[in-house]
Amino acid sequence: MAVIGVGIDVCDLARFEESLERTPRLRERLFTPAEAAKPIASLAARFAAKEALAKALGAPQGMEWHDAEVISESSGQPRFELRGTVLAQATKLGVATVHLSLSHDAGIASAMVVLED
């Protein structure tokens, strides 16, 4: 396996929460209904994950936030469910595996994505 792309992003929890409060429709634009029900730290980590994925994919044109949904496995491990433009770009690049790591501590959420063929 070879690495196709790597992306990392961080999100300040307080600033992110302020943005969601200031622009109520932002939550529904960024997140699927299942994601939107999560607490703020989880939302910030999921936003960072989507940003990291976009970077790893080379910021595909027309990317829709809902095209990359972060799902938690029963073990707690996060994974992406890719659709639409995001899936098309991943397929074009030959992505076979998407690794995702999320964390939040001390008011910061972070995410790292590694794409492999």
Order of alpha helices (4+ residues) and beta strands (2+ residues): beta-alpha-alpha-alpha-alpha-beta-beta-alpha-beta-beta
